[in-house]
Amino acid sequence: MEQMRSFKAPMKSRNPVLHFVFARMGLAEEQGYGLSSLKEQAEKHNLPLPTYSNEGDSLVLTIYRTAEGERKDVDPELAEALNEDELRGWLWLRSRGSASKSEYVAEMGVPDRTAQRYLKHLVELARVRRTGSGPATRYEAIHD
């Protein structure tokens, strides 16, 4: 009788522990797709995109299970300083990382001048950094 050999398939995951946890939560189907899969699933289910932040020596990935969860994650002082539309724009920009004013206008469905006013307010609050000039101007989110 031939002795059976064990075979272990090579792991594509750079972090098998995280993959195991996400697989148990039903959030991982296959290894090797990672961030693109998180983004696709968030968009598919109308959830906020995952966010990243630095906390000391750690990189923190936040995956929202509900749209309301993202709002709870906003600094209370910032939430108080923004109107509802500005907050919605901040959350979108934070999840995206950066955008041009025209991208902001298209996504938020606000007039150009309104977008300019909202983005300027976020710059004044030191939550957004303006880079470039003219048509190449971009607005980069500064995370909490």
Backbone as ProteinMPNN parsed JSONL, in Angstrom:
{"seq_chain_A": "MEQMRSFKAPMKSRNPVLHFVFARMGLAEEQGYGLSSLKEQAEKHNLPLPTYSNEGDSLVLTIYRTAEGERKDVDPELAEALNEDELRGWLWLRSRGSASKSEYVAEMGVPDRTAQRYLKHLVELARVRRTGSGPATRYEAIHD", "coords_chain_A": {"N_chain_A": [[0.842, -1.175, 0.0], [0.607, 2.138, -0.936], [2.044, 4.931, 0.627], [0.355, 7.81, 1.715], [0.942, 11.139, 0.773], [1.236, 14.375, 2.144], [0.093, 17.414, 0.777], [0.679, 20.761, 0.361], [-0.7, 23.6, -0.89], [0.856, 26.411, -2.438], [0.739, 29.575, -0.804], [-0.864, 32.514, -1.852], [-1.46, 34.721, -0.465], [-0.114, 37.469, 1.318], [-0.461, 37.739, 3.946], [-1.459, 35.332, 5.669], [-2.918, 34.999, 8.032], [-4.659, 37.191, 8.224], [-6.13, 36.661, 5.916], [-7.381, 34.267, 6.667], [-9.056, 35.2, 8.753], [-10.724, 37.044, 7.347], [-11.863, 35.256, 5.525], [-13.344, 33.635, 7.233], [-15.239, 35.485, 7.998], [-16.653, 35.692, 5.742], [-15.76, 37.443, 3.831], [-13.704, 36.99, 2.112], [-12.975, 35.304, -0.766], [-11.119, 34.198, -2.543], [-7.582, 33.906, -2.558], [-5.157, 36.467, -3.124], [-6.428, 38.595, -4.385], [-7.127, 40.756, -2.822], [-6.98, 44.177, -2.158], [-8.308, 45.25, -4.434], [-10.577, 43.691, -4.549], [-11.817, 44.356, -2.12], [-12.504, 47.024, -2.632], [-14.235, 46.735, -4.868], [-16.328, 45.213, -3.742], [-17.266, 46.952, -1.745], [-18.243, 49.056, -3.332], [-20.179, 47.657, -4.794], [-22.072, 47.047, -2.837], [-22.898, 49.52, -2.037], [-21.38, 50.727, 0.009], [-19.149, 52.664, 2.083], [-15.839, 53.258, 0.845], [-12.976, 51.359, 1.89], [-10.79, 52.713, 4.411], [-7.53, 54.046, 5.174], [-5.155, 54.549, 7.727], [-2.497, 55.946, 9.698], [-1.348, 54.837, 12.758], [0.713, 55.396, 15.14], [3.219, 53.051, 14.863], [1.743, 51.494, 13.215], [-0.274, 50.542, 10.4], [-3.54, 51.17, 9.759], [-6.357, 49.575, 8.581], [-9.61, 50.271, 7.739], [-12.665, 48.789, 7.395], [-15.871, 49.299, 6.418], [-19.004, 48.212, 7.593], [-21.488, 49.265, 7.385], [-23.057, 52.201, 5.984], [-23.493, 54.154, 7.867], [-21.588, 53.616, 9.753], [-19.229, 54.76, 8.878], [-19.669, 57.478, 9.269], [-19.676, 57.619, 12.033], [-17.049, 57.398, 12.529], [-15.869, 59.804, 12.101], [-14.089, 62.64, 13.249], [-15.484, 64.328, 15.984], [-15.34, 67.17, 16.246], [-14.807, 67.98, 13.632], [-17.104, 67.042, 12.333], [-18.984, 68.704, 13.486], [-18.215, 71.157, 12.433], [-18.846, 71.037, 9.758], [-21.384, 71.209, 7.19], [-24.11, 69.025, 6.213], [-23.807, 68.29, 3.462], [-21.133, 69.0, 3.003], [-19.879, 67.243, 4.765], [-20.548, 64.782, 3.615], [-19.132, 65.066, 1.221], [-16.517, 65.224, 2.264], [-16.23, 62.653, 3.364], [-16.355, 61.115, 1.038], [-14.098, 62.098, -0.351], [-12.077, 61.453, 1.467], [-12.15, 58.647, 1.414], [-11.391, 58.211, -1.171], [-8.93, 59.463, -1.424], [-7.67, 61.461, -3.11], [-8.747, 64.081, -5.346], [-9.836, 65.886, -8.253], [-11.358, 69.136, -8.672], [-13.389, 68.981, -10.577], [-13.962, 66.234, -10.586], [-14.969, 66.014, -8.02], [-17.26, 67.665, -8.24], [-18.749, 66.159, -10.119], [-19.171, 63.748, -8.703], [-20.435, 64.554, -6.296], [-22.579, 65.993, -7.186], [-22.998, 68.751, -7.141], [-23.018, 72.327, -7.845], [-20.263, 73.949, -9.582], [-19.207, 76.243, -8.215], [-20.127, 75.802, -5.633], [-18.81, 73.432, -4.977], [-16.208, 74.411, -5.029], [-16.302, 76.187, -2.848], [-16.847, 74.367, -0.715], [-14.549, 72.703, -0.811], [-12.565, 74.603, -0.309], [-13.241, 75.284, 2.314], [-12.638, 72.858, 3.615], [-9.89, 72.841, 3.216], [-9.19, 75.076, 4.754], [-9.827, 74.064, 7.253], [-7.781, 72.348, 7.602], [-8.009, 69.724, 6.686], [-7.797, 68.967, 4.156], [-5.42, 69.083, 1.558], [-4.315, 71.286, -0.856], [-2.976, 70.799, -4.031], [-0.855, 71.489, -6.835], [-1.839, 73.542, -9.69], [-4.222, 75.536, -11.521], [-5.825, 73.673, -14.124], [-4.665, 71.332, -13.27], [-4.977, 71.149, -10.561], [-5.325, 69.455, -7.507], [-7.034, 67.93, -4.781], [-6.111, 66.699, -1.779], [-6.898, 64.38, 0.681], [-6.355, 64.748, 4.135], [-5.781, 62.567, 6.545], [-7.403, 61.814, 9.667]], "CA_chain_A": [[0.0, 0.0, 0.0], [1.41, 3.342, -1.055], [1.825, 5.887, 1.696], [-0.176, 9.09, 1.235], [1.76, 12.302, 1.081], [0.445, 15.601, 2.287], [0.468, 18.45, -0.168], [0.191, 22.071, 0.772], [-0.609, 24.538, -2.016], [1.516, 27.674, -2.066], [-0.159, 30.665, -0.435], [-0.688, 33.77, -2.553], [-1.656, 35.782, 0.511], [1.056, 37.918, 2.056], [-0.797, 37.648, 5.35], [-2.435, 34.247, 5.757], [-3.777, 35.153, 9.215], [-5.747, 38.091, 7.826], [-6.982, 35.961, 4.959], [-8.192, 33.327, 7.438], [-10.097, 35.961, 9.463], [-11.684, 37.536, 6.373], [-12.579, 34.104, 4.972], [-14.332, 33.234, 8.247], [-16.287, 36.509, 8.006], [-17.309, 35.661, 4.446], [-15.286, 38.58, 3.057], [-12.608, 36.584, 1.23], [-13.287, 34.092, -1.512], [-9.879, 33.646, -3.082], [-6.398, 34.646, -2.172], [-4.445, 37.155, -4.186], [-7.181, 39.682, -4.99], [-6.976, 41.8, -1.829], [-7.552, 45.515, -2.133], [-9.259, 45.483, -5.518], [-11.807, 43.014, -4.163], [-12.455, 45.17, -1.074], [-13.087, 48.19, -3.292], [-15.367, 46.285, -5.685], [-17.427, 44.797, -2.871], [-17.819, 48.151, -1.109], [-19.031, 49.744, -4.346], [-21.319, 46.794, -5.132], [-23.06, 47.094, -1.753], [-23.084, 50.927, -1.671], [-20.717, 51.004, 1.279], [-17.971, 53.521, 1.945], [-14.597, 52.555, 0.53], [-12.101, 51.206, 3.06], [-9.857, 53.815, 4.643], [-6.248, 53.694, 5.764], [-4.573, 55.601, 8.557], [-1.325, 55.559, 10.48], [-1.463, 54.988, 14.209], [2.018, 54.99, 15.646], [3.962, 52.249, 13.898], [0.805, 50.599, 12.535], [-1.166, 50.985, 9.341], [-4.86, 50.669, 10.132], [-7.328, 49.456, 7.5], [-10.966, 50.249, 8.27], [-13.664, 48.305, 6.443], [-17.172, 49.641, 6.987], [-20.103, 47.275, 7.336], [-22.666, 50.079, 7.073], [-22.731, 53.583, 5.629], [-23.514, 54.934, 9.105], [-20.344, 53.352, 10.475], [-18.223, 55.715, 8.433], [-19.958, 58.765, 9.921], [-19.28, 57.51, 13.445], [-15.593, 57.416, 12.541], [-15.417, 61.179, 11.861], [-13.773, 63.458, 14.409], [-16.68, 65.112, 16.333], [-15.137, 68.594, 15.959], [-14.957, 68.158, 12.198], [-18.523, 66.84, 12.02], [-19.686, 69.914, 13.939], [-17.807, 72.289, 11.592], [-19.3, 70.84, 8.377], [-22.802, 70.923, 6.97], [-24.328, 67.642, 5.766], [-23.216, 68.087, 2.134], [-19.677, 69.052, 3.149], [-19.48, 65.994, 5.407], [-20.651, 63.732, 2.588], [-17.999, 65.282, 0.322], [-15.296, 64.867, 2.994], [-16.166, 61.19, 3.461], [-16.015, 60.604, -0.291], [-12.717, 62.456, -0.651], [-11.211, 60.681, 2.362], [-12.064, 57.261, 0.947], [-10.73, 58.22, -2.476], [-7.554, 59.911, -1.256], [-7.53, 62.776, -3.745], [-9.637, 64.288, -6.489], [-9.878, 67.23, -8.826], [-12.644, 69.781, -8.391], [-14.394, 68.46, -11.511], [-14.365, 64.907, -10.088], [-15.804, 66.284, -6.837], [-18.534, 68.162, -8.762], [-19.472, 65.035, -10.728], [-19.559, 62.76, -7.688], [-21.322, 65.138, -5.29], [-23.757, 66.561, -7.834], [-23.161, 70.145, -6.724], [-22.442, 73.266, -8.822], [-18.833, 74.199, -9.51], [-18.906, 77.221, -7.172], [-20.389, 75.161, -4.341], [-17.692, 72.513, -4.753], [-15.047, 75.238, -4.708], [-16.494, 76.676, -1.472], [-16.699, 73.233, 0.216], [-13.143, 72.287, -0.799], [-11.826, 75.667, 0.372], [-13.523, 75.125, 3.741], [-11.86, 71.711, 4.085], [-8.492, 73.278, 3.255], [-9.081, 75.955, 5.926], [-9.898, 73.213, 8.447], [-6.583, 71.499, 7.543], [-8.404, 68.34, 6.411], [-7.48, 68.74, 2.75], [-4.266, 69.825, 1.056], [-4.448, 71.623, -2.269], [-1.702, 70.665, -4.745], [-0.934, 71.853, -8.242], [-2.535, 74.786, -9.997], [-5.018, 75.502, -12.745], [-6.553, 72.424, -14.373], [-3.984, 70.216, -12.603], [-5.186, 71.241, -9.112], [-5.908, 68.283, -6.849], [-7.32, 68.082, -3.361], [-5.725, 65.452, -1.118], [-7.422, 64.241, 2.045], [-5.409, 64.563, 5.239], [-6.541, 61.705, 7.454], [-7.426, 62.147, 11.102]], "C_chain_A": [[0.89, 1.242, 0.0], [1.048, 4.33, 0.041], [1.35, 7.216, 1.099], [0.764, 10.213, 1.657], [0.847, 13.514, 1.248], [0.987, 16.631, 1.303], [-0.14, 19.754, 0.298], [0.394, 23.022, -0.4], [0.079, 25.813, -1.562], [0.481, 28.764, -1.808], [0.149, 31.885, -1.296], [-0.742, 34.923, -1.559], [-0.347, 36.144, 1.2], [0.797, 37.844, 3.554], [-1.877, 36.579, 5.525], [-3.367, 34.358, 6.961], [-4.954, 36.065, 8.886], [-6.69, 37.405, 6.853], [-7.907, 34.985, 5.688], [-9.343, 34.06, 8.123], [-11.156, 36.451, 8.482], [-12.49, 36.395, 5.75], [-13.658, 33.638, 5.945], [-15.498, 34.215, 8.318], [-17.072, 36.523, 6.695], [-16.893, 36.812, 3.543], [-14.146, 38.231, 2.116], [-12.993, 35.288, 0.537], [-12.032, 33.416, -2.013], [-8.718, 34.492, -2.606], [-5.808, 35.344, -3.379], [-5.189, 38.312, -4.821], [-7.26, 40.911, -4.092], [-7.731, 43.091, -2.008], [-8.556, 45.776, -3.248], [-10.6, 44.831, -5.195], [-12.55, 43.801, -3.083], [-13.164, 46.366, -1.694], [-14.328, 47.793, -4.086], [-16.572, 45.921, -4.827], [-18.071, 45.99, -2.174], [-18.711, 48.893, -2.102], [-20.293, 48.959, -4.692], [-22.434, 46.917, -4.109], [-23.319, 48.513, -1.246], [-22.547, 51.255, -0.285], [-19.555, 51.953, 1.049], [-16.746, 52.677, 1.609], [-13.766, 52.412, 1.8], [-11.163, 52.403, 3.182], [-8.606, 53.287, 5.314], [-5.789, 54.858, 6.623], [-3.362, 55.035, 9.276], [-1.61, 55.811, 11.95], [-0.171, 54.464, 14.807], [2.783, 54.269, 14.558], [3.059, 51.346, 13.064], [0.05, 51.302, 11.412], [-2.511, 50.343, 9.643], [-5.777, 50.71, 8.914], [-8.7, 49.371, 8.138], [-11.915, 49.855, 7.16], [-15.02, 48.53, 7.089], [-18.224, 48.609, 6.611], [-21.389, 47.996, 6.992], [-22.203, 51.477, 6.694], [-22.67, 54.454, 6.881], [-22.222, 54.76, 9.898], [-19.259, 54.345, 10.118], [-18.423, 57.068, 9.12], [-19.544, 58.758, 11.387], [-17.768, 57.629, 13.609], [-15.015, 58.825, 12.366], [-15.188, 61.889, 13.191], [-14.984, 64.345, 14.737], [-16.539, 66.616, 16.048], [-15.307, 68.879, 14.476], [-16.421, 68.032, 11.802], [-19.337, 68.075, 12.394], [-19.412, 71.098, 13.005], [-18.351, 72.203, 10.164], [-20.81, 70.716, 8.298], [-22.915, 69.513, 6.386], [-23.679, 67.363, 4.414], [-21.688, 68.113, 2.184], [-19.159, 67.76, 3.769], [-19.516, 64.838, 4.41], [-19.477, 63.836, 1.613], [-16.681, 64.898, 0.972], [-15.145, 63.352, 3.056], [-15.782, 60.585, 2.116], [-14.55, 60.869, -0.603], [-11.745, 61.661, 0.206], [-11.065, 59.245, 1.872], [-11.328, 57.165, -0.381], [-9.261, 58.606, -2.372], [-7.321, 61.28, -1.835], [-8.48, 62.846, -4.935], [-9.444, 65.695, -7.022], [-11.233, 67.837, -8.471], [-13.731, 69.231, -9.309], [-14.86, 67.062, -11.109], [-15.296, 65.059, -8.889], [-17.198, 66.737, -7.283], [-19.371, 67.01, -9.307], [-19.984, 64.054, -9.683], [-20.6, 63.306, -6.716], [-22.593, 65.731, -5.887], [-24.053, 67.983, -7.384], [-22.583, 71.058, -7.807], [-20.957, 73.505, -8.552], [-18.473, 75.145, -8.359], [-19.13, 76.633, -5.775], [-19.249, 74.212, -3.996], [-16.448, 73.297, -4.354], [-15.123, 75.745, -3.267], [-16.289, 75.556, -0.45], [-15.236, 72.804, 0.331], [-12.275, 73.329, -0.084], [-12.018, 75.564, 1.886], [-12.719, 73.965, 4.332], [-10.369, 72.029, 4.151], [-8.271, 74.145, 4.492], [-9.096, 75.166, 7.236], [-8.711, 72.253, 8.544], [-6.936, 70.019, 7.41], [-8.105, 67.954, 4.976], [-6.3, 69.629, 2.386], [-4.466, 70.043, -0.441], [-3.072, 71.53, -2.914], [-1.915, 71.025, -6.205], [-1.63, 73.192, -8.431], [-3.281, 74.629, -11.31], [-5.757, 74.183, -12.902], [-5.933, 71.207, -13.668], [-4.156, 70.247, -11.086], [-5.867, 69.983, -8.598], [-6.094, 68.604, -5.382], [-7.081, 66.727, -2.705], [-6.237, 65.452, 0.317], [-6.269, 64.062, 3.017], [-6.189, 63.793, 6.297], [-6.368, 62.132, 8.903], [-6.206, 61.619, 11.81]], "O_chain_A": [[1.799, 1.378, 0.82], [-0.128, 4.534, 0.341], [1.889, 7.681, 0.094], [1.302, 10.216, 2.764], [-0.175, 13.645, 0.575], [2.188, 16.696, 1.041], [-1.333, 19.83, 0.591], [1.521, 23.229, -0.852], [-0.098, 26.245, -0.424], [-0.526, 28.858, -2.51], [1.315, 32.25, -1.45], [-0.142, 35.974, -1.783], [0.424, 35.276, 1.61], [1.737, 37.882, 4.348], [-3.069, 36.888, 5.528], [-4.493, 33.862, 6.914], [-6.099, 35.762, 9.22], [-7.908, 37.55, 6.953], [-9.089, 34.89, 5.358], [-10.482, 33.595, 8.083], [-12.351, 36.3, 8.737], [-13.68, 36.558, 5.477], [-14.762, 33.286, 5.528], [-16.616, 33.828, 8.658], [-18.038, 37.273, 6.551], [-17.598, 37.129, 2.586], [-13.666, 39.1, 1.389], [-13.3, 34.293, 1.193], [-11.897, 32.196, -1.919], [-8.882, 35.67, -2.29], [-5.938, 34.877, -4.51], [-4.649, 38.963, -5.714], [-7.447, 42.019, -4.595], [-8.962, 43.112, -2.01], [-9.556, 46.458, -3.027], [-11.649, 45.375, -5.539], [-13.777, 43.903, -3.124], [-14.294, 46.684, -1.323], [-15.363, 48.451, -3.985], [-17.704, 46.282, -5.15], [-19.292, 46.035, -2.027], [-19.815, 49.312, -1.751], [-21.361, 49.547, -4.863], [-23.612, 46.895, -4.466], [-23.883, 48.7, -0.168], [-23.181, 51.971, 0.49], [-19.031, 52.037, -0.062], [-16.633, 51.528, 2.034], [-13.846, 53.258, 2.69], [-10.791, 53.023, 2.185], [-8.615, 52.227, 5.94], [-6.013, 56.019, 6.28], [-3.218, 53.824, 9.441], [-2.064, 56.891, 12.327], [0.02, 53.258, 14.961], [2.977, 54.8, 13.464], [3.549, 50.523, 12.291], [-0.222, 52.5, 11.478], [-2.612, 49.123, 9.769], [-5.949, 51.758, 8.292], [-8.942, 48.507, 8.98], [-11.968, 50.5, 6.114], [-15.291, 48.017, 8.175], [-18.319, 48.19, 5.458], [-22.285, 47.415, 6.379], [-21.096, 51.89, 7.039], [-21.875, 55.392, 6.944], [-21.813, 55.661, 10.63], [-18.457, 54.726, 10.97], [-17.454, 57.722, 9.505], [-19.11, 59.78, 11.918], [-17.273, 57.924, 14.697], [-13.803, 59.013, 12.472], [-15.977, 61.761, 14.128], [-15.471, 65.051, 13.854], [-17.509, 67.263, 15.654], [-15.883, 69.899, 14.099], [-16.922, 68.836, 11.015], [-20.275, 68.441, 11.687], [-20.282, 71.946, 12.81], [-18.32, 73.194, 9.435], [-21.449, 70.191, 9.209], [-21.898, 68.883, 6.097], [-23.064, 66.312, 4.232], [-21.027, 67.341, 1.489], [-18.124, 67.239, 3.354], [-18.603, 64.013, 4.378], [-18.895, 62.823, 1.225], [-15.816, 64.314, 0.32], [-14.056, 62.825, 2.827], [-14.98, 59.653, 2.056], [-13.838, 59.977, -1.064], [-10.697, 61.238, -0.281], [-9.968, 58.686, 1.911], [-10.711, 56.142, -0.679], [-8.436, 58.125, -3.15], [-6.829, 62.173, -1.145], [-8.946, 61.831, -5.453], [-8.95, 66.579, -6.322], [-12.141, 67.135, -8.026], [-14.867, 69.035, -8.877], [-16.036, 66.738, -11.275], [-16.281, 64.332, -8.756], [-18.203, 66.251, -6.764], [-20.556, 66.894, -8.996], [-21.117, 63.582, -9.777], [-21.542, 62.601, -6.353], [-23.573, 65.949, -5.175], [-25.213, 68.375, -7.258], [-21.75, 70.621, -8.602], [-20.467, 73.291, -7.443], [-17.534, 74.876, -7.61], [-18.389, 76.947, -4.843], [-18.775, 74.188, -2.86], [-15.719, 72.894, -3.448], [-14.123, 75.733, -2.55], [-15.632, 75.765, 0.57], [-14.739, 72.569, 1.432], [-11.359, 72.975, 0.657], [-11.067, 75.737, 2.649], [-12.18, 74.082, 5.432], [-9.666, 71.545, 5.038], [-7.278, 73.974, 5.2], [-8.453, 75.558, 8.21], [-8.644, 71.438, 9.465], [-6.243, 69.161, 7.957], [-8.149, 66.779, 4.613], [-6.192, 70.768, 2.84], [-4.749, 69.107, -1.188], [-2.109, 72.11, -2.412], [-3.014, 70.883, -6.741], [-1.964, 73.882, -7.468], [-3.013, 73.723, -12.099], [-6.261, 73.633, -11.923], [-6.592, 70.182, -13.491], [-3.538, 69.443, -10.388], [-6.848, 69.508, -9.17], [-5.395, 69.446, -4.819], [-7.747, 65.741, -3.02], [-6.03, 66.407, 1.065], [-5.327, 63.315, 2.752], [-7.146, 64.311, 6.873], [-5.358, 62.713, 9.302], [-6.063, 61.808, 13.018]]}, "name": "protein", "num_of_chains": 1, "seq": "MEQMRSFKAPMKSRNPVLHFVFARMGLAEEQGYGLSSLKEQAEKHNLPLPTYSNEGDSLVLTIYRTAEGERKDVDPELAEALNEDELRGWLWLRSRGSASKSEYVAEMGVPDRTAQRYLKHLVELARVRRTGSGPATRYEAIHD"}
